[in-house]
């Protein structure tokens, strides 16, 4: 969470950035407006962290988690456009490898705080199972999308194929000292803080 936010605020980072990561232990991330009571009881054995983005409750236990940072300074897509664009890219990559996935339609409705219990428009589905969802946060510095793919075994090289599907040119990016230091500070002062995680 902290690295994603640090990447968004990195002034020298003027290009879209795709980042993927895994979780060291079974964890639950929950959307900015999610009530603390919704996770504190049911998931008390899990590591808990409130996301800066919206959305519901997401269990992370072997899933593929990623973020997409789009800096300000160019015409940014609407939330709806970005959900469609990113999830269409996921569908295209998976279909090329034989997965029978599709985008959820407008008739889908989320009825649970648990993000993967149901699909909404433009989520990715494998038959009746939701396998990909995302949440967005907008700021004057740009836009942050955080997503998860789970309930489906991804093939080696998925991350690279996903990046190529999103952009004409892909360049590896190493975390700079300034990003790492900013992330460590955010983790310490914000994402590990009860004042942040239990704010609602």
ZIJOBEL-V945575 format. One record per helix or strand. SS is the DSSP state (@ for helix, = for strand). FROM is the first residue (numbers start at 0). LEN is the number of residues. If there is no record, write none. Layout:
ss & from & len
SS & FROM & LEN
SS & FROM & LEN
//
This chain:
ss & from & len
@ & 1 & 8
= & 16 & 5
= & 26 & 4
@ & 36 & 4
= & 46 & 4
= & 56 & 4
= & 63 & 8
@ & 78 & 18
= & 100 & 3
= & 113 & 1
@ & 114 & 3
= & 123 & 3
= & 128 & 11
= & 141 & 8
@ & 157 & 9
@ & 176 & 15
@ & 193 & 4
//
